[in-house]
Amino acid sequence: MKFRVIIEQDEDGVFTAECPALPGCISEGKTRVEALKNIEDAASGYLESLKKHNEPIPPSIEEELVEICV
């Protein structure tokens, strides 16, 4: 499954990663790569918990990036 992840760097240089489709699923890392790995682990645990409690799994997403010249 694919989920959108938003990664931002804060004022201290720490990268924060969030998965909007999974409320409260947030992680961080010292690098973008570390933050991405950590959010993958967090999302995996989140989805396992949903399965365990017979909660619905949010649908996977498909998206494209479009470049607009201005």
HUZI-V216558 format. One record per pair of residues at least 4 apart in sequence whose C-alpha atoms are under 7 Angstrom apart, sorted by the first residue. I is the first residue (numbers start at 0). J is the second residue. D is the distance in whole Angstrom. If there is no record, write none. Layout:
# HUZI-V216558
i = [I;I]
j = [J;J]
d = [D;D]
This chain:
# HUZI-V216558
i = [0;1;1;2;2;2;3;3;4;4;4;5;5;5;6;6;6;6;7;7;7;8;8;8;8;9;9;13;13;13;14;14;14;14;14;14;15;15;15;15;16;16;16;16;16;16;17;17;17;18;18;20;24;24;25;26;26;26;27;27;28;28;29;29;30;31;32;33;34;35;36;37;38;39;40;41;42;43;44;45;46;46;47;48;49;49;49;49;50]
j = [59;59;60;18;59;60;18;19;16;17;18;16;17;18;14;15;16;17;14;15;16;12;13;14;15;13;14;27;28;29;27;28;29;30;31;34;26;27;28;34;25;26;27;34;35;38;24;25;26;24;25;57;41;42;38;34;37;38;34;37;33;34;33;34;34;35;36;37;38;39;40;41;42;43;44;45;46;47;48;49;50;56;51;52;53;54;55;56;54]
d = [5;5;6;7;6;6;6;7;6;6;5;6;5;7;6;6;4;7;6;5;7;6;6;4;6;6;6;7;6;5;5;5;6;6;6;6;6;4;7;6;6;5;6;6;7;6;6;4;6;6;7;7;7;6;7;7;6;5;5;7;5;4;6;7;6;6;6;6;6;6;6;6;6;6;6;6;6;6;6;6;6;7;6;6;6;5;7;7;6]
